[in-house]
Amino acid sequence: GQISDRIFRDIESAGLVIADLSSGKLNVPHEIGYAMGLKKDLILVHNGTSEEAEKHIPSNIRMFEQIRFNGDYQTLQNEIIISCEYSHIIID
């Protein structure tokens, strides 16, 4: 459909992909796999408790590093900056 085509185009043109695993939507792991296949820089985030993460994040995605921030957006911002610095990703 049109939405998935737009998302795939956005992933293709992105320098960095930040995937939000909080919703548990089934399309997100597919989009993560697409970004990985394109060798995109990727940051996975989850807003919620560890119990919610266990429900929302499929087991094949749980093995990858994630930023879990449980509503603390300052932590999210700081962790994204640290991840970018560690991976030598330049952000403006």
DSSP file (Angstrom, degrees, kcal/mol; ACC not computed):
  #  RESIDUE AA STRUCTURE BP1 BP2  ACC     N-H-->O    O-->H-N    N-H-->O    O-->H-N    TCO  KAPPA ALPHA  PHI   PSI    X-CA   Y-CA   Z-CA
    1    1 A G     >        0   0    0      0, 0.0     4,-2.0     0, 0.0     5,-0.2   0.000 360.0 360.0 360.0 177.8    0.0    0.0    0.0
    2    2 A Q  H  >  +     0   0    0      1,-0.2     4,-2.1     2,-0.2     5,-0.2   0.861 360.0  52.5 -65.3 -39.2    0.8    3.7   -0.1
    3    3 A I  H  > S+     0   0    0      2,-0.2     4,-2.4     1,-0.2    -1,-0.2   0.947 111.3  45.4 -66.7 -47.5    1.9    4.0    3.5
    4    4 A S  H  > S+     0   0    0      1,-0.2     4,-2.6     2,-0.2    -1,-0.2   0.882 111.3  53.5 -65.6 -36.3    4.4    1.1    3.4
    5    5 A D  H  X S+     0   0    0     -4,-2.0     4,-2.2     2,-0.2    -1,-0.2   0.914 110.4  47.5 -61.7 -42.0    5.8    2.4    0.1
    6    6 A R  H  X S+     0   0    0     -4,-2.1     4,-2.5     2,-0.2    -2,-0.2   0.906 111.6  50.1 -65.4 -41.8    6.3    5.8    1.6
    7    7 A I  H  X S+     0   0    0     -4,-2.4     4,-2.5     2,-0.2    -2,-0.2   0.917 110.5  49.7 -63.8 -43.1    8.0    4.3    4.7
    8    8 A F  H  X S+     0   0    0     -4,-2.6     4,-2.4     2,-0.2    -1,-0.2   0.903 111.3  49.0 -63.4 -40.4   10.3    2.2    2.5
    9    9 A R  H  X S+     0   0    0     -4,-2.2     4,-1.9     2,-0.2    -1,-0.2   0.908 110.9  50.8 -63.2 -41.3   11.3    5.3    0.5
   10   10 A D  H  X S+     0   0    0     -4,-2.5     4,-1.0     1,-0.2    -2,-0.2   0.910 110.8  48.4 -63.3 -41.5   11.9    7.2    3.7
   11   11 A I  H >< S+     0   0    0     -4,-2.5     3,-0.6     1,-0.2    -2,-0.2   0.919 109.8  53.2 -63.3 -43.2   14.1    4.3    5.0
   12   12 A E  H 3< S+     0   0    0     -4,-2.4    -1,-0.2     1,-0.2    -2,-0.2   0.869 114.7  40.5 -59.9 -37.7   16.0    4.2    1.7
   13   13 A S  H 3< S+     0   0    0     -4,-1.9    -1,-0.2    -5,-0.1    -2,-0.2   0.561  95.3 104.4 -90.1  -8.2   16.8    8.0    1.9
   14   14 A A    <<  -     0   0    0     -4,-1.0     3,-0.1    -3,-0.6    27,-0.1  -0.452  53.7-160.6 -78.1 144.2   17.5    8.1    5.6
   15   15 A G  S    S+     0   0    0      1,-0.3    26,-0.8    -2,-0.1     2,-0.4   0.741  88.0  22.5 -84.9 -28.8   21.0    8.4    7.0
   16   16 A L  E    S-a   41   0A   0     24,-0.1     2,-0.5     2,-0.0    -1,-0.3  -0.999  70.3-155.6-140.4 133.6   19.8    7.1   10.4
   17   17 A V  E     -a   42   0A   0     24,-2.9    26,-2.6    -2,-0.4     2,-0.6  -0.957   4.3-167.8-113.1 124.3   16.7    5.1   11.2
   18   18 A I  E     -a   43   0A   0     -2,-0.5     2,-0.5    24,-0.2    26,-0.2  -0.956  11.1-161.6-109.6 116.0   15.2    5.2   14.7
   19   19 A A  E     -a   44   0A   0     24,-2.6    26,-2.8    -2,-0.6     2,-0.7  -0.871   7.2-148.8-104.9 124.4   12.7    2.5   15.1
   20   20 A D  E     -a   45   0A   0     -2,-0.5     3,-0.4    24,-0.2    26,-0.2  -0.822  14.8-179.1 -95.2 113.9   10.1    2.8   17.9
   21   21 A L    >   +     0   0    0     24,-3.3     3,-0.6    -2,-0.7    25,-0.2   0.340  55.2 101.2 -90.7   4.8    9.2   -0.6   19.3
   22   22 A S  T 3  S+     0   0    0     23,-0.3    -1,-0.2     1,-0.2    24,-0.1   0.807  75.5  52.9 -65.3 -33.5    6.7    0.7   21.8
   23   23 A S  T 3  S-     0   0    0     -3,-0.4    -1,-0.2     1,-0.1    -2,-0.1   0.751  92.6-135.5 -79.5 -23.6    3.5    0.1   19.9
   24   24 A G    <   +     0   0    0     -3,-0.6    -2,-0.1     1,-0.2     2,-0.1   0.617  43.5 165.0  76.2  11.4    4.0   -3.6   19.2
   25   25 A K    >   -     0   0    0      1,-0.1     3,-1.0     2,-0.0    -1,-0.2  -0.393  40.6-133.6 -65.1 138.7    2.8   -3.1   15.6
   26   26 A L  T 3> S+     0   0    0      1,-0.2     4,-0.7     2,-0.2    -1,-0.1   0.694  98.9  63.4 -70.3 -20.4    3.7   -6.0   13.4
   27   27 A N  H 3> S+     0   0    0      1,-0.2     4,-2.3     2,-0.2    -1,-0.2   0.753  86.7  73.8 -75.8 -22.3    5.1   -3.8   10.6
   28   28 A V  H <> S+     0   0    0     -3,-1.0     4,-2.5     1,-0.2     5,-0.2   0.921  94.4  48.5 -63.0 -47.3    7.9   -2.4   12.7
   29   29 A P  H  > S+     0   0    0      0, 0.0     4,-2.5     0, 0.0    -1,-0.2   0.884 111.5  52.4 -59.7 -35.1   10.1   -5.6   12.7
   30   30 A H  H  X S+     0   0    0     -4,-0.7     4,-2.0     2,-0.2    -2,-0.2   0.920 110.4  47.0 -63.3 -43.8    9.7   -5.8    8.9
   31   31 A E  H  X S+     0   0    0     -4,-2.3     4,-2.3     2,-0.2    -1,-0.2   0.860 110.5  52.9 -67.0 -36.3   10.8   -2.2    8.5
   32   32 A I  H  X S+     0   0    0     -4,-2.5     4,-2.6     2,-0.2    -2,-0.2   0.932 109.0  49.6 -62.7 -45.7   13.8   -2.9   10.9
   33   33 A G  H  X S+     0   0    0     -4,-2.5     4,-2.5     1,-0.2    -2,-0.2   0.882 109.7  51.5 -60.4 -39.0   14.8   -5.8    8.7
   34   34 A Y  H  X S+     0   0    0     -4,-2.0     4,-1.5     2,-0.2    -1,-0.2   0.928 110.9  47.5 -63.1 -45.7   14.5   -3.7    5.6
   35   35 A A  H  <>S+     0   0    0     -4,-2.3     5,-2.6     1,-0.2    -2,-0.2   0.893 112.2  50.1 -63.0 -40.3   16.7   -1.0    7.2
   36   36 A M  H ><5S+     0   0    0     -4,-2.6     3,-1.6     1,-0.2    -1,-0.2   0.908 107.2  54.2 -64.4 -41.5   19.2   -3.7    8.2
   37   37 A G  H 3<5S+     0   0    0     -4,-2.5    -1,-0.2     1,-0.3    -2,-0.2   0.827 108.9  48.5 -61.8 -31.8   19.2   -5.1    4.7
   38   38 A L  T 3<5S-     0   0    0     -4,-1.5    -1,-0.3    -5,-0.1    -2,-0.2   0.416 114.5-121.6 -85.9   0.9   20.1   -1.7    3.4
   39   39 A K  T < 5 +     0   0    0     -3,-1.6    -3,-0.2     1,-0.2     2,-0.2   0.866  52.2 167.9  59.8  39.5   22.9   -1.5    6.1
   40   40 A K      < -     0   0    0     -5,-2.6     2,-0.3    -6,-0.1    -1,-0.2  -0.521  46.6-102.1 -78.9 148.5   21.4    1.7    7.5
   41   41 A D  E     -a   16   0A   0    -26,-0.8   -24,-2.9    -2,-0.2     2,-0.4  -0.592  52.0-166.4 -65.4 133.0   22.5    3.1   10.9
   42   42 A L  E     -a   17   0A   0     -2,-0.3     2,-0.4   -26,-0.2   -24,-0.2  -0.987  23.4-173.2-137.2 132.0   19.7    1.9   13.2
   43   43 A I  E     -a   18   0A   0    -26,-2.6   -24,-2.6    -2,-0.4     2,-0.4  -0.995  14.1-154.1-123.4 127.4   18.7    2.8   16.7
   44   44 A L  E     -ab  19  66A   0     21,-0.5    23,-2.9    -2,-0.4     2,-0.3  -0.858  16.1-176.8-101.5 133.2   15.9    0.8   18.4
   45   45 A V  E     -ab  20  67A   0    -26,-2.8   -24,-3.3    -2,-0.4     2,-0.3  -0.937  12.0-169.9-129.1 152.4   13.9    2.5   21.2
   46   46 A H  E     - b   0  68A   0     21,-2.7    23,-2.0    -2,-0.3     2,-0.8  -0.967  10.2-156.3-143.3 126.9   11.1    1.4   23.5
   47   47 A N        +     0   0    0     -2,-0.3     2,-0.3    21,-0.2    21,-0.1  -0.879  62.3  52.5-101.9 103.6    9.0    3.6   25.8
   48   48 A G  S    S-     0   0    0     -2,-0.8    22,-0.4     4,-0.0    -2,-0.1  -0.948  88.2 -51.9 159.8-176.9    7.7    1.5   28.6
   49   49 A T     >  -     0   0    0     -2,-0.3     4,-2.3     1,-0.1     5,-0.1  -0.273  53.2-104.5 -79.6 169.3    8.5   -1.0   31.3
   50   50 A S  H  > S+     0   0    0      1,-0.2     4,-2.1     2,-0.2     5,-0.1   0.870 123.4  54.7 -61.8 -36.5   10.6   -4.1   30.9
   51   51 A E  H  > S+     0   0    0      2,-0.2     4,-1.3     1,-0.2    -1,-0.2   0.908 108.6  47.3 -64.7 -41.4    7.3   -6.1   31.1
   52   52 A E  H  > S+     0   0    0      1,-0.2     4,-2.6     2,-0.2     5,-0.2   0.883 109.0  55.1 -66.1 -38.1    5.8   -4.1   28.3
   53   53 A A  H  X S+     0   0    0     -4,-2.3     4,-2.6     1,-0.2    -2,-0.2   0.904 103.7  54.7 -61.7 -40.6    9.0   -4.5   26.2
   54   54 A E  H  < S+     0   0    0     -4,-2.1    -1,-0.2     1,-0.2    -2,-0.2   0.859 113.6  42.6 -60.8 -34.7    8.7   -8.3   26.6
   55   55 A K  H  < S+     0   0    0     -4,-1.3    -2,-0.2    -5,-0.1    -1,-0.2   0.886 121.2  38.9 -75.9 -40.2    5.1   -8.1   25.1
   56   56 A H  H  < S+     0   0    0     -4,-2.6    -2,-0.2    -5,-0.1    -3,-0.2   0.741 102.9  70.8 -87.2 -25.7    5.9   -5.6   22.4
   57   57 A I  S  < S-     0   0    0     -4,-2.6     5,-0.1    -5,-0.2    -1,-0.1  -0.837  79.0-129.4-104.9 118.6    9.3   -6.7   21.1
   58   58 A P    >>  -     0   0    0      0, 0.0     3,-1.9     0, 0.0     4,-1.8  -0.251  25.6-113.6 -60.9 151.1    9.5  -10.0   19.1
   59   59 A S  H 3> S+     0   0    0      1,-0.3     4,-0.7     2,-0.2    -2,-0.0   0.809 115.3  58.6 -59.4 -31.9   12.1  -12.4   20.3
   60   60 A N  H 34 S+     0   0    0      1,-0.2    -1,-0.3     2,-0.2    -3,-0.0   0.630 111.9  41.6 -75.6 -10.0   14.2  -12.0   17.1
   61   61 A I  H X4 S+     0   0    0     -3,-1.9     3,-2.0     2,-0.1    -2,-0.2   0.686  97.4  75.4-101.6 -27.3   14.5   -8.3   17.8
   62   62 A R  H 3< S+     0   0    0     -4,-1.8    -2,-0.2     1,-0.3    -3,-0.1   0.764  84.3  67.3 -58.1 -26.2   15.1   -8.4   21.5
   63   63 A M  T 3< S+     0   0    0     -4,-0.7    -1,-0.3     2,-0.1     2,-0.3   0.685  87.0  84.0 -70.8 -16.2   18.7   -9.6   21.0
   64   64 A F  S <  S-     0   0    0     -3,-2.0    -3,-0.0     1,-0.1     0, 0.0  -0.627  95.2 -94.9 -89.6 146.7   19.6   -6.2   19.5
   65   65 A E        -     0   0    0     -2,-0.3   -21,-0.5     1,-0.0     2,-0.3  -0.291  48.6-174.8 -59.4 138.8   20.6   -3.3   21.7
   66   66 A Q  E     -b   44   0A   0    -23,-0.1     2,-0.7    -4,-0.1   -21,-0.2  -0.959  28.4-127.5-135.3 151.7   17.7   -1.0   22.5
   67   67 A I  E     -b   45   0A   0    -23,-2.9   -21,-2.7    -2,-0.3     2,-0.5  -0.911  27.1-169.7 -96.8 117.4   17.2    2.3   24.3
   68   68 A R  E     +b   46   0A   0     -2,-0.7   -21,-0.2   -23,-0.2   -18,-0.1  -0.943  16.6 162.0-109.8 124.7   14.5    1.8   26.9
   69   69 A F    >   -     0   0    0    -23,-2.0     3,-2.7    -2,-0.5   -22,-0.2   0.558  29.3-150.1-127.0 -10.0   13.4    5.1   28.4
   70   70 A N  T 3  S-     0   0    0    -24,-0.7   -23,-0.1   -22,-0.4     3,-0.1   0.821  80.0 -40.9  41.7  52.2   10.0    4.6   30.1
   71   71 A G  T 3  S+     0   0    0      1,-0.2     2,-1.3     2,-0.0    -1,-0.3   0.338 107.2 122.1  86.3  -6.9    8.8    8.2   29.6
   72   72 A D    <>  +     0   0    0     -3,-2.7     4,-1.9     1,-0.2     3,-0.3  -0.703  34.1 177.3 -92.6  90.0   12.1    9.9   30.4
   73   73 A Y  H  > S+     0   0    0     -2,-1.3     4,-2.5     1,-0.2    -1,-0.2   0.741  76.6  60.8 -70.2 -23.2   12.6   11.8   27.2
   74   74 A Q  H  > S+     0   0    0      2,-0.2     4,-2.6     1,-0.2    -1,-0.2   0.911 105.9  48.3 -66.1 -41.6   15.8   13.4   28.5
   75   75 A T  H  > S+     0   0    0     -3,-0.3     4,-2.9     2,-0.2     5,-0.2   0.921 110.6  51.6 -61.6 -44.4   17.3    9.9   28.8
   76   76 A L  H  X S+     0   0    0     -4,-1.9     4,-2.4     2,-0.2    -2,-0.2   0.946 111.4  46.6 -57.0 -50.1   16.1    9.0   25.3
   77   77 A Q  H  X S+     0   0    0     -4,-2.5     4,-2.2     1,-0.2    -2,-0.2   0.931 114.2  47.2 -58.9 -47.8   17.8   12.1   23.9
   78   78 A N  H  X S+     0   0    0     -4,-2.6     4,-2.4     1,-0.2    -1,-0.2   0.911 112.7  48.8 -61.7 -43.5   21.0   11.5   25.8
   79   79 A E  H  X S+     0   0    0     -4,-2.9     4,-2.6     2,-0.2    -1,-0.2   0.855 109.6  51.9 -68.4 -35.2   21.1    7.8   24.8
   80   80 A I  H  X S+     0   0    0     -4,-2.4     4,-2.4    -5,-0.2    -1,-0.2   0.925 110.8  48.5 -65.3 -43.2   20.5    8.7   21.1
   81   81 A I  H  X S+     0   0    0     -4,-2.2     4,-2.6    -5,-0.2    -2,-0.2   0.925 112.6  48.1 -61.6 -44.3   23.4   11.2   21.2
   82   82 A I  H  X S+     0   0    0     -4,-2.4     4,-2.6     2,-0.2    -2,-0.2   0.918 111.7  49.9 -62.5 -43.8   25.7    8.6   22.9
   83   83 A S  H  X S+     0   0    0     -4,-2.6     4,-1.9     1,-0.2    -1,-0.2   0.898 111.9  48.1 -62.3 -40.8   24.7    5.9   20.3
   84   84 A C  H  <>S+     0   0    0     -4,-2.4     5,-3.3     2,-0.2     4,-0.4   0.913 112.4  48.1 -66.9 -42.7   25.4    8.3   17.5
   85   85 A E  H ><5S+     0   0    0     -4,-2.6     3,-1.0     3,-0.2    -2,-0.2   0.917 111.3  50.9 -63.1 -42.5   28.8    9.3   18.9
   86   86 A Y  H 3<5S+     0   0    0     -4,-2.6    -1,-0.2     1,-0.3    -2,-0.2   0.870 116.0  41.3 -62.4 -37.5   29.7    5.7   19.5
   87   87 A S  T 3<5S-     0   0    0     -4,-1.9    -1,-0.3    -5,-0.2    -2,-0.2   0.373 113.5-117.3 -92.2   3.6   28.8    4.8   15.9
   88   88 A H  T < 5 +     0   0    0     -3,-1.0     2,-0.5    -4,-0.4    -3,-0.2   0.860  59.0 157.3  61.1  37.9   30.4    8.0   14.5
   89   89 A I      < -     0   0    0     -5,-3.3     2,-0.5    -6,-0.2    -1,-0.2  -0.828  36.7-138.6 -93.4 127.8   27.0    9.3   13.2
   90   90 A I        -     0   0    0     -2,-0.5     2,-0.4    -3,-0.1    -5,-0.0  -0.772  23.1-175.2 -90.7 124.5   26.9   13.0   12.7
   91   91 A I              0   0    0     -2,-0.5    -2,-0.0     1,-0.1   -10,-0.0  -0.927 360.0 360.0-119.0 146.1   23.7   14.6   13.9
   92   92 A D              0   0    0     -2,-0.4    -1,-0.1     0, 0.0    -2,-0.0   0.391 360.0 360.0-103.3 360.0   22.7   18.3   13.5
